[in-house]
Amino acid sequence: MATYKTRGVCSSIIEFEVEEGILHSVRFENGCDGNLEAIGRLVEGMRVVDVIEKLNGIQCQGNTSCPDQLAKALQEYLAGI
């Protein structure tokens, strides 16, 4: 399980698992429960690179959003492999 500390959004932490390039078990701590649960369900089983492409740059508060923070978390995860 990977953990990412978010910046500039309502959620404070994103947890997720990656197996063979596929995203699983995305969970946001704090934030808009329904929307964040929906994001987790929608990206379940997707390729990490596809999730990054779809969510990167979405704005909500300022220049980021919870989906954008997930994309950043995944980018950081890939950079650390």
Secondary structure, 3 states (H helix, E strand, C coil): CEEEECCCCCCCEEEEEEECCEEEEEEEECCCHHHHHHHHHHHCCCEHHHHHHHHCCCCCECCECHHHHHHHHHHHHHHHC
